[in-house]
Amino acid sequence: MDAILVAEHEGPDPFLDRGQVHRDPRRDPRRDPRRDMGPGEVIARGLLAGAVGVAAMTVAEKLEQALTGRPNSYVPAHTLERLLGLPARPDDERLGLNWAMHWGQGIALGAVRAGMARRGIAGPVGSFMFLNLRLINDQTLENATRVGAPPWTWPIDEQVVDLLHKAVYAFATGMAADLLVGRPGRRRARHGARYYRRED
């Protein structure tokens, strides 16, 4: 007779209920809902992760400024000013642009980190790579518009502060992105099964 495959379950199978062998896979408690996520949802959740990262960085900056007395930087405002071709204005007239660049840039880049997480580039290594991307993005825009200067020309303390705040952003964004859109993994079943062959 032909051999058939029989499953001997080590425990009660949640999918074998009163003779009901098959259930809707969407109701499988072991199924990762991120598996069915489309590109649009990945981007949307990435933007949310970016917002989380900017919020964390902003809190860190305000705490650091309270301790060091460092004034606000309006480099983001004047960078956006140049990008949009707007006339130069004093710092106190560019608060709105400053916040727009500060939040907008960080939120938008969150979509990139979400894409990385979706492709399996996640965890601390993924966030470290993302940190470098954020630094490159900032310096490219600031130096292309001639608002900023190459970071190696900055005083050491300013380099350290910038790196620390961008690291807070990158790792907070990374943690949120990994949680929201990370590549679905294979969850181990709660009740295992042993398979053997039976000859009839």
C-alpha positions in Angstrom: 0.0 0.0 0.0 1.1 3.6 -0.5 2.8 5.3 2.4 0.9 8.2 4.0 2.2 10.9 6.2 0.6 11.1 9.7 1.1 13.8 12.2 1.3 12.9 15.9 0.8 16.1 17.9 2.6 16.6 21.2 -0.2 18.7 22.6 -3.7 19.9 21.7 -3.7 21.4 18.3 -5.6 24.7 18.2 -6.4 24.0 14.5 -8.0 20.6 15.1 -11.2 21.6 16.9 -14.0 19.0 16.9 -12.9 17.4 13.6 -12.4 20.8 11.9 -9.1 20.2 10.1 -8.7 23.5 8.3 -9.3 27.1 9.4 -8.9 30.5 7.9 -5.1 31.1 7.9 -5.8 34.8 8.7 -7.0 33.7 12.1 -3.9 31.7 12.8 -2.6 33.0 16.2 0.9 32.3 15.0 0.6 34.4 11.9 2.5 37.6 11.8 0.2 40.4 10.5 3.1 42.2 9.0 3.4 39.5 6.4 0.6 41.0 4.3 1.8 44.6 4.5 1.9 46.4 1.2 4.4 49.1 0.2 2.0 52.0 1.1 1.6 50.7 4.6 5.3 50.2 5.0 5.9 53.8 4.0 3.1 55.1 6.3 4.5 53.2 9.3 8.0 54.4 8.4 6.8 58.0 8.6 5.4 57.2 12.0 8.7 55.7 13.0 10.5 58.8 11.8 8.2 61.0 13.9 9.0 58.9 16.9 12.7 59.4 16.2 12.4 63.1 15.8 10.4 63.4 19.0 13.1 61.5 20.9 15.9 63.6 19.4 14.0 66.8 20.2 13.6 65.8 23.8 17.3 64.9 24.0 18.3 68.3 22.5 16.2 70.3 24.9 17.7 68.4 27.9 21.2 69.0 26.5 20.5 72.7 25.9 19.2 73.1 29.4 22.5 71.7 30.8 24.9 73.3 28.4 23.2 76.6 27.6 23.7 76.0 23.8 21.3 78.1 21.8 19.0 76.8 19.1 20.5 76.2 15.7 18.8 77.7 12.7 20.9 75.9 10.1 17.9 73.7 9.2 15.7 76.8 8.6 18.3 78.5 6.4 19.0 75.3 4.5 15.3 75.0 3.6 15.2 78.7 2.9 17.9 78.2 0.2 16.3 75.0 -1.1 13.0 76.8 -1.6 14.7 79.9 -3.1 13.3 82.2 -0.4 14.9 85.5 0.5 17.2 85.4 3.6 15.6 86.4 6.8 16.9 86.7 10.4 16.7 83.6 12.7 13.7 85.0 14.7 11.7 85.1 11.5 12.5 81.6 10.5 11.2 79.5 13.4 8.4 78.0 11.3 10.9 76.9 8.6 13.2 75.6 11.3 10.6 73.3 12.7 9.4 72.3 9.2 12.9 71.2 8.3 13.6 69.6 11.7 10.5 67.5 11.7 9.9 67.0 8.0 13.4 65.7 7.2 13.4 63.3 10.1 9.9 62.0 9.4 10.6 61.5 5.6 13.8 59.5 6.3 11.8 57.2 8.6 10.3 55.7 5.4 13.9 54.7 4.4 14.5 53.0 7.7 11.2 51.1 7.3 12.3 49.8 4.0 15.5 48.7 5.5 13.7 46.8 8.3 11.3 45.2 5.7 14.4 43.9 3.9 15.8 42.5 7.1 18.4 45.3 7.7 17.3 45.8 11.2 18.5 45.9 14.8 21.5 47.9 16.0 23.5 47.3 12.8 20.6 48.6 10.7 20.2 51.7 12.9 24.0 52.4 12.8 23.8 52.3 9.0 20.8 54.6 9.1 22.7 57.0 11.4 25.3 57.4 8.6 22.6 57.9 6.1 21.1 60.7 8.2 24.5 62.4 8.7 25.2 62.2 4.9 21.8 63.6 4.1 22.2 66.6 6.5 25.7 67.5 5.4 24.9 67.1 1.7 22.0 69.6 1.9 23.7 72.0 4.3 26.9 72.1 2.3 25.2 72.1 -1.1 23.3 75.2 -0.1 26.4 76.7 1.5 24.6 77.2 4.8 26.8 74.8 6.8 30.4 73.9 6.8 32.1 70.4 6.6 31.7 68.7 10.0 35.4 68.1 10.3 35.9 71.8 10.5 33.6 72.1 13.5 34.8 72.4 17.1 35.0 68.9 18.7 32.3 69.6 21.2 29.9 70.5 18.4 30.8 67.3 16.5 30.1 65.2 19.6 26.7 66.9 20.3 25.6 66.5 16.7 26.6 62.8 16.6 24.8 62.1 19.9 21.6 63.7 18.9 21.6 62.1 15.4 22.3 58.7 17.1 19.3 59.2 19.4 17.2 59.9 16.3 18.6 56.9 14.3 18.2 54.3 17.0 14.8 55.5 18.2 13.5 55.5 14.6 15.1 52.1 14.1 13.5 50.6 17.1 10.1 51.9 16.0 10.5 50.8 12.4 11.7 47.3 13.4 8.6 47.0 15.6 6.1 48.4 13.1 7.3 46.9 9.8 10.2 44.5 10.5 10.4 41.6 8.1 8.0 38.9 9.4 9.9 36.0 11.0 8.9 32.4 11.5 7.2 32.1 14.8 7.7 28.8 16.5 4.4 26.9 17.0 3.3 26.6 20.5 2.4 22.9 20.0 5.0 21.0 18.0 4.3 18.0 15.9 6.3 14.8 15.1 5.9 13.2 11.7 6.4 9.6 10.8 5.5 7.3 8.0 2.9 4.6 8.3 2.7 1.7 6.0 -0.8 0.2 5.4 
